[in-house]
Amino acid sequence: MIGVNAVEESPRAVLLFTCCPPTDYEARRDMLEPDYCTEYAPDVDIALEIVRNEPVAAIFCDFSAPECPKLLENLRSTESLARLPILALESTGSEEAQCAALDQGAEDVIAKTTSPRLARARIQNALRRASSCAPAGDVPSVALADQRRAEAQVQETNEQLRFLNETSRYLLVGTTDSDDAIHQTLEKTREYFDGDRAYIFELDDAHQESNNTYESCAQGVPSVKDGLQHVPYSLQEYALNVLGAGGTISLDNVHRIATSGLNESNIITDQGIHGIILVPLLTGTKLIGFMGVDNPARNITHVNHLASLGDYITAILQRRDSEAQILHDNRVLQDIMNDMPGGFVQQRVSPDGRTVPIFINEEFCRMSGMSHDECVEFYSTDGFTGVHPDDNAMAKAALERLITTRETITLRLRLIRGDGSYVPMQAFYRVTDDRDDNLLLSGYYTDLTEQLATEEREMAEHDELTGLFNRTKLARMKASKYQVLSSCGVLFFDVNHLKTVNDTQGHDQGDTLLRIVADSILSITDDRIHGYRYGGDEFLVVACNGEEDELPKLIERWKSHMDALAEDRKITATAAVGCCWSEAPFTLNDLVHRADQAMYTEKHRTRQTAE
């Protein structure tokens, strides 16, 4: 048998390696023996023969290997093999690859850098889980294996959601004491990763040093916070460079820590740290600190969950600093909301579905055309009071959906102003819970008046059929940007035989002909070259600040595109084209007239040639 190691004393669990290079197997074999008996199968067929005839306890394979899907399909479709635990081998250290393997059903991942101790622990856990999920009675083992995987995935997902929900609640709607919110978050973080410590370091650029300002320790783990004050940047260059670029650090054994560049002067390993996660705390692109976990025993691949808390932690640190400068209460949070660039209203949702505002910022009052006192009084009994009657049902339906899904919803609705008119708003709504389990509806508002006016103007300046600019746009450009051109070229197009197509094939086919010509014109336009529908079958191109020899090239590109479209749509499409160019001074009307004349000359010449 290929790759079989002799069993010397009592029977040991057999671990089968396949879908991986022999070198990967050999590296793990030396690490796992003598605790386990290892075998190697060079291809899937041999692997399947082994598991059908020998008591294999677990299978190891590279989930990125081309043969792996065949192996997984055969195992999962065979009742007697479906419950075999499958562990992924990962040699690149890529978190994405490890997560992909877990998504495909791997019980766990044994990375190339995983320490022997951690590898054996993960294998033992996989074997223990497989034993606990053994089939009972006549229940098919395939179903039990699928159920076990589904239950494990649901349990892991629920744990992740609880972690993110609880920590977010501490930071967003929890205690008004910033220090308490951070300590609770660190405690939950340490528990989630089952680490020895969770902590925050803050940077002091003025003194080129960092300080361990917050720390949560597991029971029996000594605090090191007091000894990690005034740590020079020179001992942290590797970490600060990685974190300052927005990266994260996740190292799961002493060797990786020692060779990573992180362990300057043994600053990490001298503390007995054999695994570490670090994520940045950023204000914009500026690194103000970092958050970490020492010796995480589980969920080490979930570093993204810790990273997602970084912005919240940063916000709380900033809030703490603001409170120290102004007041030590909840007023600072309200000040921050008041300084938001848009309107903000936070409302408490009552059991009967009414929403009662508990905070309204000044920008919302300004957009509503009311004083703060007037806004508070107007909305005092129901937050939907100011919604336009035609939008009220939509807004209430959105609230019901929010309460169920807790997603963020974007709506366009109209809110009343103090003078009785309505202002169009873009509203972003989300629902959260406060510490007393009250539902809170947070709304962020942007005035759409100018945006809608711009959209309406854009619609008014475009031809509906072709999408090109129309004569309204041309008139505005004549009176503004075209006044200051150093040179200008004009192409005048007239579509041939449009009336004949309309009369004999119908106006739908005529519209298709116009769109082919227009699409071809659109293909040669950009920020400097503008296309217009000038009349029914007439089109115009204005080329700003170009050379005269550019115009024939534009015509050639237009015709090539039109011929291709016409052939694709099985229709004949031609148009006569005239052009004119001039340096300043000139008038656009004169250039259009001359290009028009040139077009008619070209049309007449073409007809004579055809005759």
Secondary structure, DSSP 8 states (H G I E B T S, - for coil): -TT-----SS---EEEEESS-HHHHHHHHHHHTTTSEEEE-SSHHHHHHHHHHS-EEEEEE-TTSTTHHHHHHHHHHSTTTTT--EEEEE-S--HHHHHHHHHTT-SEEEETT--HHHHHHHHHHHHHHHHHT---TT--HHHHHHHHHHHHHHHHHHHHHHHHHHHHHHHHTS-S-HHHHHHHHHHHHHHHHT-SEEEEEEEETTTTEEEEEEEEE-TT----STTSSSEEGGG-HHHHHHHHTT--EEE-SHHHHHHSS--GGGTTGGGT-S-EEEEEEEETTEEEEEEEEES--S-TT-HHHHHHTHHHHHHHHHHHHHHHHS-SSTHHHHHHHHTSSSEEEEEEE-TTS-EEEEEE-HHHHHHHTS-HHHHHHHTSS-TTTTB-HHHHHHHHHHHHHHHHH---EEEEEEEE-TTS-EEEEEEEEEEEE-TT--EEEEEEEEE-HHHHHHHHHHHHTB-TTT-SB-HHHHHHHHTTGGGG-SEEEEEEEEETTHHHHHHHH-HHHHHHHHHHHHHHHHTT--SSEEEEE-SSSEEEEEEES--TTHHHHHHHHHHHHHHHHHHHTT----EEEEEEEEESS--HHHHHHHHHHHHHHHHHHHHHHH-
